[in-house]
Amino acid sequence: MKIRNENININRLVTLGNPATKPKRPGISTLQTVPNNIKSDGKQDFKDVFKAALDSSTALDIKFSKHAIRRMEDRNIELSARQLQDLKDALTKVKNKGVKDSLILMEDAALIVNVPTRTVVTAVDNNSIRENIFTNIDGAIII
């Protein structure tokens, strides 16, 4: 996947086998870095630092599944910083309407996004949009 602005931080979605206990979001684990505002002075234990890092991570981050990244690379789909911001804004709008899985039509691509997890599940370029049937969505937005 190519991003035109190197300052954009995209968290990848990683599936880590079959967990022994049922996680809050089954089969999904995200790799994130600890924000700079979390400081460990040696007096806090790891659990507290980790919880603070999770609590301070912004809900506006967009994650891309491995499948979506592969599709974007295969189909030469690039997102600019402006398009990523438009995507974040669109996710906020569809979330406010109660949408769970959304088709987001952009100028160069169509994205299927799981709204509660803010995860792009797959991507289709404009040349392939007409050939595809989009299923398991309960909302769509054109940006």
C-alpha positions as CSV (number, residue, x, y, z in Angstrom):
1,M,0.0,0.0,0.0
2,K,1.4,3.4,-0.9
3,I,0.7,6.5,1.1
4,R,1.7,9.8,-0.3
5,N,2.5,11.4,3.1
6,E,5.2,9.7,5.1
7,N,3.9,11.2,8.4
8,I,0.8,9.1,8.4
9,N,0.8,6.3,10.9
10,I,-1.3,3.3,9.9
11,N,-1.8,0.5,12.3
12,R,-1.9,-3.0,10.8
13,L,-4.4,-5.6,11.7
14,V,-2.8,-8.9,12.8
15,T,-4.6,-12.1,13.4
16,L,-2.9,-14.3,16.0
17,G,-4.3,-17.8,15.7
18,N,-7.2,-19.1,17.8
19,P,-7.2,-17.6,21.3
20,A,-8.0,-19.9,24.2
21,T,-10.5,-17.3,25.6
22,K,-12.9,-15.2,23.7
23,P,-11.4,-11.7,23.2
24,K,-13.5,-8.6,23.0
25,R,-12.9,-8.4,19.3
26,P,-12.4,-12.1,18.1
27,G,-9.4,-12.8,16.0
28,I,-8.2,-9.2,16.0
29,S,-5.1,-7.8,17.6
30,T,-3.6,-4.5,16.6
31,L,0.0,-3.5,16.8
32,Q,0.4,0.0,18.1
33,T,3.3,2.1,19.4
34,V,3.1,3.7,22.8
35,P,2.3,7.4,22.5
36,N,5.1,9.8,23.3
37,N,3.1,11.3,26.2
38,I,3.4,8.0,28.2
39,K,6.5,8.1,30.4
40,S,7.7,5.2,32.5
41,D,9.9,6.4,35.4
42,G,10.5,2.9,36.6
43,K,8.0,3.3,39.5
44,Q,5.0,2.3,37.4
45,D,4.5,-1.4,36.6
46,F,4.1,-2.5,33.0
47,K,0.3,-3.1,33.4
48,D,-0.3,0.6,34.4
49,V,1.9,1.9,31.5
50,F,0.2,-0.4,29.0
51,K,-3.3,0.5,30.2
52,A,-2.5,4.3,30.0
53,A,-1.1,3.8,26.4
54,L,-4.3,2.0,25.4
55,D,-6.5,4.6,27.0
56,S,-4.7,7.5,25.3
57,S,-4.7,6.0,21.8
58,T,-7.1,8.0,19.7
59,A,-10.3,6.5,18.4
60,L,-9.8,8.3,15.1
61,D,-7.0,6.0,13.9
62,I,-7.9,3.9,10.9
63,K,-6.5,0.3,10.7
64,F,-6.0,-1.7,7.5
65,S,-6.3,-5.4,7.5
66,K,-3.6,-7.5,5.9
67,H,-6.1,-8.3,3.2
68,A,-6.9,-4.6,2.5
69,I,-3.2,-3.7,2.4
70,R,-2.6,-6.6,-0.1
71,R,-5.5,-5.4,-2.3
72,M,-4.4,-1.8,-2.2
73,E,-0.9,-2.9,-3.3
74,D,-2.1,-5.2,-6.0
75,R,-4.5,-2.6,-7.4
76,N,-2.1,0.4,-7.0
77,I,-4.5,2.3,-4.7
78,E,-2.9,5.2,-3.0
79,L,-4.5,7.4,-0.4
80,S,-3.3,10.9,0.2
81,A,-3.4,12.6,3.6
82,R,-6.5,14.5,2.6
83,Q,-8.2,11.2,1.5
84,L,-7.4,9.6,4.9
85,Q,-8.9,12.6,6.7
86,D,-12.0,12.4,4.5
87,L,-12.2,8.7,5.3
88,K,-12.0,9.4,9.1
89,D,-14.7,12.0,8.7
90,A,-16.9,9.6,6.7
91,L,-16.4,6.9,9.4
92,T,-17.6,9.4,12.0
93,K,-20.7,10.1,10.0
94,V,-21.7,6.5,9.4
95,K,-21.0,5.6,13.0
96,N,-23.4,8.3,14.1
97,K,-26.0,6.7,11.9
98,G,-25.5,3.3,13.5
99,V,-23.8,1.6,10.5
100,K,-21.7,-1.4,11.3
101,D,-20.2,-2.3,7.9
102,S,-20.0,0.4,5.3
103,L,-19.1,0.8,1.7
104,I,-17.1,4.0,1.3
105,L,-16.9,5.3,-2.3
106,M,-14.0,7.6,-2.9
107,E,-12.8,9.3,-6.1
108,D,-10.2,6.5,-6.8
109,A,-11.5,3.5,-4.9
110,A,-14.2,1.8,-2.9
111,L,-13.4,0.6,0.6
112,I,-15.4,-1.8,2.8
113,V,-14.9,-0.7,6.4
114,N,-15.9,-2.3,9.7
115,V,-17.1,0.9,11.5
116,P,-16.9,-0.2,15.2
117,T,-13.3,-1.3,14.8
118,R,-12.5,1.4,12.2
119,T,-10.8,-1.2,10.1
120,V,-10.6,-1.2,6.3
121,V,-11.4,-4.8,5.3
122,T,-10.9,-4.6,1.6
123,A,-10.4,-2.1,-1.2
124,V,-11.4,-2.1,-4.9
125,D,-10.1,0.3,-7.6
126,N,-12.4,2.2,-9.9
127,N,-11.8,-0.1,-12.8
128,S,-13.1,-3.1,-10.8
129,I,-16.0,-1.4,-9.0
130,R,-18.5,-2.2,-11.8
131,E,-17.7,-5.9,-11.7
132,N,-18.1,-6.3,-8.0
133,I,-21.1,-7.1,-5.8
134,F,-20.8,-5.6,-2.3
135,T,-22.4,-7.8,0.3
136,N,-22.7,-7.7,4.1
137,I,-22.9,-4.0,4.3
138,D,-25.6,-2.0,6.1
139,G,-24.6,1.5,4.8
140,A,-22.8,3.4,2.1
141,I,-21.3,6.9,1.8
142,I,-19.8,8.7,-1.2
143,I,-16.9,11.0,-0.4
